[in-house]
Amino acid sequence: MYKKRRGPLPVRLLPLAFTVLCGYLFMTLINCQVAISSKQQELASVQTQLTAQLTENAELSSTLDQGDDAIIERYAREQGYAKPNERVFVDISGK
């Protein structure tokens, strides 16, 4: 007489739907792990830059505290000048 109505998906499609869902979740997990790894590398790079900038700021602050003569001397040394009878050693190793 009347056929019994089943759920929205036939029973045979449930394992297929479950497999597709698991595959989708697995691919999403892989994509998230790749993004996390990339962001961790970016964070390490930014932390290195921060450390270098803080060191430079500390040097500039100490130079500023020493007065105008220290600022002028620092600028002259950056331009390659030296005091009379002063030996200047240049590191040519590239490190």
N, C-alpha and C positions, 0 to 999 in steps of 0.2 A: 503494500500500500504506500505508505509514506517512507521516504528515505530519511534517515537521521542526518541532521546537518552537523557537520564537524566544525572545528574552529576556523579562523580566517586562513590558516595555512594547512594544506594537507600534511599528514604525518610524515610523509616521505620527504618533504621539503625542509623539515626542521633541522636535521643534521647538516644539510647544505647551508642553511642560514646561519647555524652556529659556527660552522667552519669559516664562512665568509667574515662573520663578526670577529672571530679570533684572529684571522689574518689581518683585518683592518687594525685591530688593537695592537698587534705585534708591529706592524709597520709604523704606527703612530709612536710606539715606544722607541723604536730605532731612530726615528726623526728627532724625537725629544732628546735622546742621548747625544746625538750628533750636535744639536744646538747647544746643549749644556757644555760639551767639550770645547766648542768654539768660543763660547762666552768665558769659560775658565781661562783659555789662552789669552783672550783679550784683556781679562782682568789682571793677569800676571804682567802683561805688557804695560798696562796703565799704572800698576803699582811700581814697576821699575822706573817709569817716567816720573812718578810722584816722588820717589826717593831721590832721584837725581835733582829734581826741582827744589826739594827741601834742602838738599846739601848746598845748592847754588844760592838759595835764599839766605842760608846761615852765613855763607862766606860774604855775601854782599852786605848783610846786616853788620857783621863784625868790621868790615871795611868802612862802612858808614859811621860806625861808632868811633873809629880811630881818627876821623876828621878828614878835612879836605886834602891834606898832603897824601894820605893813604889812597884816596880815590884817584888822584892824579898819578901816583906811582903805579897803581894797578893798571890804569889805562895805558900808561907808557910801556909797561911790560907786555901788555897784550899787543902793542904795536911793534915789539921787538927791541925796544930800548933797554939799556942796562946802565947801572951806575959806573962811574969811572973805576978802573982796575977791578971790575967784578967779572968773574968767570960765569958764563952762561952755558949750561949743558942742555943739549937738545936730544930728546929720545927719538931716534930714527927707526926704531924697530917696528913701529906701526901699531903697537899695543895700546 
